[in-house]
Amino acid sequence: MNAVVKVGGKQYYVTEGSEIYVEKLDCAQGDVVTFDQVLMLDKKIGNPYLTGVTVQGEVLKNGKNKKIKVFKYKCKDRSNRVTQGHRQPYTKIKITKIG
C-alpha cells in the first residue's frame, strides 16, 4: 500500500517499511506514532483528507542534521567557504502499518 501523509506542514510519500525524516516530534525513541492526515491511499484521493485511514510508525531516532556549508564569493579573496551554525532537528520514523 502507498500513501501520502501530511506531517508538520509537509507531505511525504510512504510505503510500509519505509523510513522518513520529519520535523522533530515530541516523542521518545521506540514510541508508536499515528498520523491521521492521509491525503491519498493507493488511488483514492481525499478532499482534503481521507476518513477512517491512519498510518502508524515507530520512532527510531531523534537527532540533528550536520551543519551546512555555504559558499560565499568575494571578489579577489580566497575565503569563500563558510560553515553556517544552523542544524535542523529531525525525527526518523519507520512506517509499520497503513490502513
KOLVEXLUM-793851 format. One record per atom (N, C-alpha, C): chain; residue in three letters; x, z, y. Coordinates in nm, 4 decimals, always signed. Layout:
BEGIN
   vexdo   migu         c1         c3         c2
       A    ALA          X          Z          Y
...
END
This chain:
BEGIN
   vexdo   migu         c1         c3         c2
       A    MET    +0.0837    +0.0000    -0.1177
       A    MET    +0.0000    +0.0000    +0.0000
       A    MET    +0.0883    +0.0000    +0.1241
       A    ASN    +0.0441    -0.0716    +0.2240
       A    ASN    +0.1132    -0.0792    +0.3511
       A    ASN    +0.0220    -0.0231    +0.4590
       A    ALA    +0.0820    +0.0386    +0.5604
       A    ALA    +0.0028    +0.0953    +0.6683
       A    ALA    +0.0825    +0.0917    +0.7979
       A    VAL    +0.0092    +0.0950    +0.9088
       A    VAL    +0.0694    +0.1100    +1.0409
       A    VAL    +0.0182    +0.2413    +1.0961
       A    VAL    +0.1125    +0.3309    +1.1311
       A    VAL    +0.0794    +0.4661    +1.1750
       A    VAL    +0.1287    +0.4856    +1.3172
       A    LYS    +0.0497    +0.5564    +1.3976
       A    LYS    +0.0899    +0.5885    +1.5341
       A    LYS    +0.1383    +0.7335    +1.5374
       A    VAL    +0.2677    +0.7519    +1.5744
       A    VAL    +0.3275    +0.8853    +1.5805
       A    VAL    +0.4056    +0.8947    +1.7104
       A    GLY    +0.3718    +0.9909    +1.7939
       A    GLY    +0.4477    +1.0133    +1.9162
       A    GLY    +0.4438    +0.8967    +2.0129
       A    GLY    +0.3329    +0.8226    +2.0182
       A    GLY    +0.3201    +0.7111    +2.1102
       A    GLY    +0.3829    +0.5818    +2.0615
       A    LYS    +0.4390    +0.5805    +1.9410
       A    LYS    +0.4995    +0.4600    +1.8849
       A    LYS    +0.4312    +0.4265    +1.7535
       A    GLN    +0.4384    +0.3004    +1.7142
       A    GLN    +0.3762    +0.2556    +1.5904
       A    GLN    +0.4833    +0.2244    +1.4872
       A    TYR    +0.4592    +0.2667    +1.3623
       A    TYR    +0.5541    +0.2478    +1.2542
       A    TYR    +0.4849    +0.1801    +1.1368
       A    TYR    +0.5501    +0.0785    +1.0797
       A    TYR    +0.5017    +0.0104    +0.9600
       A    TYR    +0.5620    +0.0825    +0.8401
       A    VAL    +0.4778    +0.1431    +0.7555
       A    VAL    +0.5276    +0.2259    +0.6458
       A    VAL    +0.4704    +0.1788    +0.5124
       A    THR    +0.5455    +0.2065    +0.4068
       A    THR    +0.5006    +0.1896    +0.2698
       A    THR    +0.5341    +0.3188    +0.1959
       A    GLU    +0.4796    +0.3368    +0.0767
       A    GLU    +0.5100    +0.4572    +0.0004
       A    GLU    +0.6563    +0.4562    -0.0397
       A    GLY    +0.7247    +0.5673    -0.0150
       A    GLY    +0.8657    +0.5786    -0.0476
       A    GLY    +0.9591    +0.5415    +0.0663
       A    SER    +0.9070    +0.4906    +0.1763
       A    SER    +0.9944    +0.4528    +0.2877
       A    SER    +1.0289    +0.5744    +0.3723
       A    GLU    +1.1421    +0.5667    +0.4420
       A    GLU    +1.1876    +0.6747    +0.5295
       A    GLU    +1.1870    +0.6244    +0.6728
       A    ILE    +1.1283    +0.7038    +0.7625
       A    ILE    +1.1211    +0.6648    +0.9030
       A    ILE    +1.1792    +0.7759    +0.9901
       A    TYR    +1.2287    +0.7365    +1.1059
       A    TYR    +1.2788    +0.8300    +1.2058
       A    TYR    +1.1788    +0.8307    +1.3205
       A    VAL    +1.1188    +0.9476    +1.3467
       A    VAL    +1.0201    +0.9600    +1.4540
       A    VAL    +1.0715    +1.0595    +1.5574
       A    GLU    +1.0018    +1.0663    +1.6707
       A    GLU    +1.0366    +1.1649    +1.7718
       A    GLU    +1.0240    +1.3040    +1.7097
       A    LYS    +1.1001    +1.3997    +1.7600
       A    LYS    +1.1069    +1.5318    +1.6991
       A    LYS    +0.9695    +1.5967    +1.6900
       A    LEU    +0.9359    +1.6425    +1.5700
       A    LEU    +0.8104    +1.7124    +1.5441
       A    LEU    +0.8385    +1.8619    +1.5252
       A    ASP    +0.7375    +1.9430    +1.5498
       A    ASP    +0.7506    +2.0877    +1.5365
       A    ASP    +0.7249    +2.1287    +1.3914
       A    CYS    +0.8208    +2.1078    +1.3025
       A    CYS    +0.8053    +2.1438    +1.1620
       A    CYS    +0.9426    +2.1644    +1.1009
       A    ALA    +0.9443    +2.2391    +0.9906
       A    ALA    +1.0711    +2.2708    +0.9248
       A    ALA    +1.0982    +2.1714    +0.8125
       A    GLN    +1.2200    +2.1750    +0.7637
       A    GLN    +1.2597    +2.0861    +0.6553
       A    GLN    +1.1825    +2.1224    +0.5287
       A    GLY    +1.1276    +2.0216    +0.4614
       A    GLY    +1.0501    +2.0435    +0.3395
       A    GLY    +0.9008    +2.0534    +0.3619
       A    ASP    +0.8563    +2.0609    +0.4875
       A    ASP    +0.7128    +2.0679    +0.5161
       A    ASP    +0.6461    +1.9338    +0.4873
       A    VAL    +0.5145    +1.9392    +0.4597
       A    VAL    +0.4359    +1.8187    +0.4392
       A    VAL    +0.3596    +1.7910    +0.5688
       A    VAL    +0.3733    +1.6685    +0.6184
       A    VAL    +0.3116    +1.6291    +0.7444
       A    VAL    +0.2044    +1.5251    +0.7148
       A    THR    +0.0883    +1.5363    +0.7810
       A    THR    -0.0215    +1.4416    +0.7620
       A    THR    -0.0480    +1.3688    +0.8934
       A    PHE    -0.0514    +1.2370    +0.8867
       A    PHE    -0.0817    +1.1548    +1.0034
       A    PHE    -0.2201    +1.0950    +0.9837
       A    ASP    -0.3091    +1.1152    +1.0816
       A    ASP    -0.4442    +1.0626    +1.0685
       A    ASP    -0.4714    +0.9465    +1.1628
       A    GLN    -0.3769    +0.9120    +1.2486
       A    GLN    -0.3940    +0.7974    +1.3372
       A    GLN    -0.3379    +0.6721    +1.2680
       A    VAL    -0.4172    +0.6174    +1.1769
       A    VAL    -0.3776    +0.4997    +1.0999
       A    VAL    -0.4448    +0.3783    +1.1628
       A    LEU    -0.3650    +0.2823    +1.2074
       A    LEU    -0.4166    +0.1637    +1.2755
       A    LEU    -0.4523    +0.0521    +1.1778
       A    MET    -0.3781    +0.0433    +1.0654
       A    MET    -0.4012    -0.0643    +0.9706
       A    MET    -0.3671    -0.0164    +0.8301
       A    LEU    -0.4465    -0.0560    +0.7325
       A    LEU    -0.4196    -0.0270    +0.5921
       A    LEU    -0.4379    -0.1563    +0.5144
       A    ASP    -0.3288    -0.2059    +0.4553
       A    ASP    -0.3251    -0.3371    +0.3908
       A    ASP    -0.3767    -0.4432    +0.4888
       A    LYS    -0.4988    -0.4938    +0.4698
       A    LYS    -0.5502    -0.5951    +0.5627
       A    LYS    -0.6685    -0.5454    +0.6439
       A    LYS    -0.7028    -0.4176    +0.6299
       A    LYS    -0.8116    -0.3601    +0.7077
       A    LYS    -0.7558    -0.3099    +0.8401
       A    ILE    -0.8182    -0.3484    +0.9494
       A    ILE    -0.7735    -0.3104    +1.0829
       A    ILE    -0.8786    -0.2201    +1.1446
       A    GLY    -0.8347    -0.1088    +1.2033
       A    GLY    -0.9256    -0.0149    +1.2650
       A    GLY    -0.9572    -0.0519    +1.4085
       A    ASN    -1.0558    +0.0181    +1.4636
       A    ASN    -1.0967    -0.0076    +1.6013
       A    ASN    -1.1162    +0.1239    +1.6745
       A    PRO    -1.0192    +0.1935    +1.7273
       A    PRO    -0.8757    +0.1691    +1.7197
       A    PRO    -0.8125    +0.2265    +1.5928
       A    TYR    -0.8754    +0.3283    +1.5303
       A    TYR    -0.8164    +0.3899    +1.4108
       A    TYR    -0.9132    +0.3755    +1.2933
       A    LEU    -0.8578    +0.3801    +1.1722
       A    LEU    -0.9404    +0.3811    +1.0516
       A    LEU    -0.9867    +0.5233    +1.0247
       A    THR    -1.1103    +0.5390    +0.9787
       A    THR    -1.1627    +0.6719    +0.9494
       A    THR    -1.1465    +0.7013    +0.8011
       A    GLY    -1.1138    +0.8248    +0.7697
       A    GLY    -1.1002    +0.8667    +0.6306
       A    GLY    -0.9698    +0.8258    +0.5653
       A    VAL    -0.8738    +0.7766    +0.6415
       A    VAL    -0.7460    +0.7339    +0.5862
       A    VAL    -0.6357    +0.8214    +0.6461
       A    THR    -0.5491    +0.8758    +0.5602
       A    THR    -0.4377    +0.9572    +0.6071
       A    THR    -0.3091    +0.9122    +0.5384
       A    VAL    -0.1991    +0.9428    +0.6030
       A    VAL    -0.0671    +0.9148    +0.5475
       A    VAL    +0.0074    +1.0468    +0.5432
       A    GLN    +0.0596    +1.0831    +0.4253
       A    GLN    +0.1336    +1.2076    +0.4103
       A    GLN    +0.2807    +1.1787    +0.3919
       A    GLY    +0.3619    +1.2682    +0.4466
       A    GLY    +0.5059    +1.2539    +0.4336
       A    GLY    +0.5734    +1.3887    +0.4273
       A    GLU    +0.6948    +1.3888    +0.3766
       A    GLU    +0.7738    +1.5115    +0.3652
       A    GLU    +0.8886    +1.5050    +0.4648
       A    VAL    +0.9090    +1.6149    +0.5378
       A    VAL    +1.0165    +1.6207    +0.6370
       A    VAL    +1.1487    +1.6394    +0.5640
       A    LEU    +1.2405    +1.5446    +0.5848
       A    LEU    +1.3714    +1.5520    +0.5207
       A    LEU    +1.4751    +1.6189    +0.6102
       A    LYS    +1.4692    +1.5921    +0.7409
       A    LYS    +1.5757    +1.6401    +0.8275
       A    LYS    +1.5318    +1.6383    +0.9730
       A    ASN    +1.5735    +1.7397    +1.0478
       A    ASN    +1.5626    +1.7408    +1.1932
       A    ASN    +1.7045    +1.7307    +1.2475
       A    GLY    +1.7268    +1.6473    +1.3457
       A    GLY    +1.8624    +1.6325    +1.3963
       A    GLY    +1.8678    +1.5605    +1.5283
       A    LYS    +1.9903    +1.5218    +1.5669
       A    LYS    +2.0123    +1.4467    +1.6901
       A    LYS    +2.0935    +1.3220    +1.6574
       A    ASN    +2.0702    +1.2173    +1.7326
       A    ASN    +2.1461    +1.0935    +1.7160
       A    ASN    +2.2843    +1.1075    +1.7774
       A    LYS    +2.3702    +1.0077    +1.7537
       A    LYS    +2.5023    +1.0063    +1.8138
       A    LYS    +2.4908    +0.9760    +1.9628
       A    LYS    +2.5929    +1.0154    +2.0380
       A    LYS    +2.5959    +0.9809    +2.1794
       A    LYS    +2.6113    +0.8297    +2.1927
       A    ILE    +2.5467    +0.7750    +2.2936
       A    ILE    +2.5506    +0.6307    +2.3107
       A    ILE    +2.6666    +0.5894    +2.3996
       A    LYS    +2.7227    +0.4718    +2.3735
       A    LYS    +2.8313    +0.4176    +2.4559
       A    LYS    +2.7727    +0.3189    +2.5538
       A    VAL    +2.8116    +0.3328    +2.6788
       A    VAL    +2.7629    +0.2461    +2.7846
       A    VAL    +2.8830    +0.1763    +2.8458
       A    PHE    +2.8739    +0.0454    +2.8600
       A    PHE    +2.9816    -0.0307    +2.9213
       A    PHE    +2.9455    -0.0586    +3.0661
       A    LYS    +3.0284    -0.0092    +3.1567
       A    LYS    +3.0098    -0.0345    +3.2985
       A    LYS    +3.1264    -0.1184    +3.3461
       A    TYR    +3.0961    -0.2235    +3.4174
       A    TYR    +3.2005    -0.3141    +3.4628
       A    TYR    +3.2351    -0.2855    +3.6080
       A    LYS    +3.3637    -0.2689    +3.6325
       A    LYS    +3.4139    -0.2566    +3.7689
       A    LYS    +3.5203    -0.3644    +3.7863
       A    CYS    +3.5086    -0.4383    +3.8901
       A    CYS    +3.5992    -0.5495    +3.9144
       A    CYS    +3.7439    -0.5008    +3.9300
       A    LYS    +3.8356    -0.5618    +3.8568
       A    LYS    +3.9796    -0.5333    +3.8610
       A    LYS    +4.0109    -0.3873    +3.8272
       A    ASP    +3.9353    -0.3318    +3.7352
       A    ASP    +3.9580    -0.1937    +3.6938
       A    ASP    +3.9495    -0.1901    +3.5415
       A    ARG    +4.0317    -0.1110    +3.4763
       A    ARG    +4.0354    -0.1106    +3.3305
       A    ARG    +3.9433    -0.0053    +3.2671
       A    SER    +3.8820    +0.0776    +3.3463
       A    SER    +3.7940    +0.1805    +3.2887
       A    SER    +3.6515    +0.1264    +3.2834
       A    ASN    +3.6160    +0.0678    +3.1701
       A    ASN    +3.4819    +0.0102    +3.1585
       A    ASN    +3.4008    +0.0731    +3.0458
       A    ARG    +3.4554    +0.1718    +2.9763
       A    ARG    +3.3848    +0.2326    +2.8652
       A    ARG    +3.3523    +0.3771    +2.8999
       A    VAL    +3.2257    +0.4124    +2.8993
       A    VAL    +3.1821    +0.5462    +2.9345
       A    VAL    +3.0892    +0.5957    +2.8242
       A    THR    +3.1066    +0.7175    +2.7789
       A    THR    +3.0161    +0.7764    +2.6812
       A    THR    +2.9139    +0.8610    +2.7557
       A    GLN    +2.7884    +0.8233    +2.7437
       A    GLN    +2.6827    +0.8986    +2.8095
       A    GLN    +2.6499    +1.0230    +2.7274
       A    GLY    +2.5944    +1.1246    +2.7896
       A    GLY    +2.5739    +1.2518    +2.7236
       A    GLY    +2.4408    +1.2720    +2.6552
       A    HIS    +2.3495    +1.1762    +2.6599
       A    HIS    +2.2163    +1.1985    +2.6039
       A    HIS    +2.2145    +1.1715    +2.4541
       A    ARG    +2.1569    +1.2649    +2.3783
       A    ARG    +2.1361    +1.2483    +2.2340
       A    ARG    +1.9897    +1.2755    +2.2059
       A    GLN    +1.9189    +1.1758    +2.1550
       A    GLN    +1.7750    +1.1875    +2.1316
       A    GLN    +1.7480    +1.2652    +2.0027
       A    PRO    +1.6689    +1.3732    +2.0078
       A    PRO    +1.6339    +1.4445    +1.8841
       A    PRO    +1.5331    +1.3639    +1.8017
       A    TYR    +1.5426    +1.3746    +1.6686
       A    TYR    +1.4552    +1.2994    +1.5799
       A    TYR    +1.4164    +1.3836    +1.4604
       A    THR    +1.3173    +1.3351    +1.3863
       A    THR    +1.2772    +1.3932    +1.2594
       A    THR    +1.2716    +1.2798    +1.1572
       A    LYS    +1.3377    +1.2982    +1.0450
       A    LYS    +1.3387    +1.1979    +0.9386
       A    LYS    +1.2308    +1.2351    +0.8373
       A    ILE    +1.1412    +1.1407    +0.8096
       A    ILE    +1.0266    +1.1663    +0.7222
       A    ILE    +1.0250    +1.0645    +0.6096
       A    LYS    +0.9994    +1.1113    +0.4871
       A    LYS    +0.9811    +1.0225    +0.3724
       A    LYS    +0.8312    +1.0171    +0.3416
       A    ILE    +0.7758    +0.8965    +0.3394
       A    ILE    +0.6332    +0.8781    +0.3152
       A    ILE    +0.6076    +0.8941    +0.1654
       A    THR    +0.5170    +0.9862    +0.1316
       A    THR    +0.4891    +1.0146    -0.0086
       A    THR    +0.3549    +0.9604    -0.0563
       A    LYS    +0.2545    +0.9579    +0.0333
       A    LYS    +0.1207    +0.9179    -0.0107
       A    LYS    +0.0456    +0.8475    +0.1015
       A    ILE    -0.0178    +0.7368    +0.0682
       A    ILE    -0.1040    +0.6658    +0.1632
       A    ILE    -0.2412    +0.6551    +0.0991
       A    GLY    -0.3431    +0.7016    +0.1720
       A    GLY    -0.4775    +0.6926    +0.1133
       A    GLY    -0.5803    +0.7666    +0.1906
END
